[in-house]
Every structure is written in structure tokens, then in C-alpha cells.
């Protein structure tokens, strides 16, 4: 039978809710990490509570300021803001673990004084030897030997030059909590031995610093990945000790989010997987509205028949209790489709402005664009907004409007029909009859239809394919007649002539 849930577990709701995002600044921000930040942020905004952003930067070999800056960049881009923490400050500063060592030492003293933590001098070799002598499996680890050391024994170890580690005295009872996502969970008594919270030499471990920071910062709801769920038992044991020592008055509630799997759905999405690289997704052309929407669906849904929604709708609907405990699969095609839906919802001027960095990176426009480039962009953007899923497609779709010479795709040239030359010649003749001042999409379409559909008896797809290649260099482009209007009569005819010369 499971133990009772600790009656000191928080009942905080509404504005009392305090959640946290506490990553280690190593490597590039990845999808799983940002999904954690997103769910904590959405829950804080939904309840009217607060999100605290702190950094676990005690691993000098792996942590870097560059990674921290990239993390801030990612959160800022996605408009995931926080109420207290790094960059903002707050009543529980500092918010970097590397600056909180004195705080950990003070808490350790209180736990030692209360008897919850004790000095441990056993080496790994001594523990293994005792287990072997007792016929106890090596993998069971520490045998709680140092719990009962006398002052004389401790003094003898110190005389040998040994420094103590500090271990938590784990209660000999079941530990039970109600997971916000998974329901009641019980860790049976004896599941784990007394564990080290501070190593010999004074280095505080994650199993100590993380709960201590949560306790001191008043975190009411710990929302994190399911891979951290096994550590919850140790945290519950430590929280009980922290309460008894007067460090905090309550145990937080825990919720463990599902894993994010890769495209195949068979293994966890690796940090090294291109799909997990947040900046690569941005480079491809995801907009923050679309990616935020899709990331929120990795374990949660707003409705059974709805995938596309705004940031405000997410906040209004999100509840951590509605998160599905089953693994979520990152579906690249679905992510791009949802992003495309959000691209189409952008105001025309906003959409055009967001294309500029991608066009500039491809060497097509200045940043900011020149007046002439801006005029072309403003006219061309509406032609592609309805068909674009990723902003990174902009150079391919619109590049021909900003280049003097057409760059032909090999597959476009290879797909030209045998009568391409005849079609192009007839098209040049038809366009030459259209007045310069009346060279509109409607007039261009009328002239070409008369010459190619009526005159040569061609089907539209066969008739207009070679023209599309001549004008844009691609088989897929913005609407043909509108593109010709943007290029103007002289440039359109020049491009048709250039392809005629190329194919002989």
C-alpha cells in the first residue's frame, strides 16, 4: 500500500503559481528544451502566475556564455518572456547557480544541524568491499554505513586526511505524489539509499541545488521532461528535510512532460538531429508564431479538430493537466504546414518585411531594401504569400525579380517540351502587340491565351510552362502573368528571347 501524499504539498492556484525554466547553457537551444520553456510559460500566463528563468551553470567544462546568449535569443524570438530571473533580476537573485554557492552552504548547515544530512567518508572501493562481504549486489550501491558514525570515528577519518561528502538521510517509507500529467506515483521504501548532496570538497550536486533553488524561490509547480521523473523520489525526500529545517513551508507539485520523438517515432529526438535545432528551423524560414503553435502540440492540443491557433488562444486554453503523457513525434511536414497557415495570416506589409533577411542573405536585396527593391517586394510579396510555407523559400521564388540575368534550374530546362521554341516565339510576337502602358497581368494573359491556347491549340499547362522557365528559371514560380507585369514588357520579352537563344 502506498504512503499518503505529503500534506504539506502546495495547493497554490491562480496568481500564486510560480513555475521555472532552469536550463544548463550548453550547446544550441533545441526543440525539447524550448518545449519545456513554452509549457511553463503558457501555464504561468494561463493561471496569472509567474515564470522564473534561472541558469544551472555550475559545469565550467560545458557551460558557456555563448550558449546562454543563444538561449536568450531563442526565447526572445519566440516571445517567451519571464517575470523574474537572469536579465531581469528579482527578489531571489542571483539567478545563476554559479553565484549561489554561499547560499547552498548555508542550507547545508541547516540540514546538518537538523540531522537530515550527515557526513559520509566511505570510498567507492570500501562500499564495494562491504557489499561483496555481505553478499549484497554491487549495483545496489551505498549501504548507509556512515549513518551511525560516532564523533570518534569521524575524527579518525579526518585524521587520515579524508574530507566528508554529505548524504541525505532517506526516510524508510514509501514516497508518493500526484503527477500533474501522470496521476499518482509511488516510490517504494528502499528504492534508493542515502544519496550524496554535496561531494567531498564542497561541490553541491544537481540533486541538491535544483530543489534548494526551487524551495528558496517559492516554486509551486515543477514542470519538466519525463526523463527527470526518476529524480523526483530524491527531491521529495529532500523537500521533507528542507521543510523540517525551516527552509521552505511546502512541497511543490510535479508534472512530467512526454518525450519528443524523432520523425520515425522510434527514438527520442536527439539534440544533434537537424529537426531539433531551433536556429536551423528559423534559418529555414519558420516564423515565431508558427513554430510556437507547433511546439505546443508536442504533447497537448487545443481541440480534437483544430491545430492552428494564436499565442493568445494558447494561453487562454492551456492547462498542464491536459498534457498527454504519451510520447510526441516531431512531424516536419505538419510543422511546415502549420507554419504556412501562420504565414498566410500575416499582414501583407509584415510578411514583406519578414522576407527581407532571407532575400538579403541570398544577396538579392539590401537591408533595408532600396526604394526600387522595396517597390518590387511590396508588389511581389502578395503573389507568394498564399503558397509559401517557409520564409526560406523566398529567394527561390522571388529571386528572379531582383536579378538581371535568369538563373535556370537544370530540372526546369530538362523538362521543357519539344515545342518550347515554337511556344516562346509565338509568345514574343503576342507580347510585342501589347501596349507598353497597358502591360498588365490581365492584358498579358489575354494576349498569350489568344496566341497559344486559341492559335496553337495548346493546353494551358503545356503553353505556359516554357514561359515560366524563361521568366523565372524555375518550374514553380509566382503567378506567371503578374510576374510579367512586374518585370515589364521589355524585360519579359528579353527573357523569352534569351531562352530561345539558349535552346537554339
Protein Blocks (a to p, Z undefined) as FASTA:
>chain_A
ZZdddfkbcfbehjlpccddddddehjddfklmmmmmmmmmmmmmnopacdddddffblk
lgcfklmmmmmmmmmmnopacfbdehklpjkbcfbfklmmmmmmmmmmmmmmnopaccdf
bdfklmmmmmmmnopafklmpnhlmmmpcfklmmmmmmnopacddddddddbddddddfk
lopadddehkaccddfbdghiiacfklmmmmmmmmnopabdcddfklmmmmmmmmmmmmm
mmmnopacbdcddddddddddfkopaccdfklmklmmklmmmnopafklmmmmmmmnopa
fbfkbcbdcfklmmmmpcfklpcfbdcdddfklmmmmmmmmmmmpcfklmmmmmmmmmmm
nopaccdddfklmmmmmmmmmmmmmmcfbfklmmmmmmmmmcfbdcddfklmmmpcfklm
mmmmmmmmmmmmpcfklmcfklmmmmmmmmmmmmnopafklmmmmmmmmmnopabdcdfk
lmmmmnommlmmmmmmmmmmmnZZ
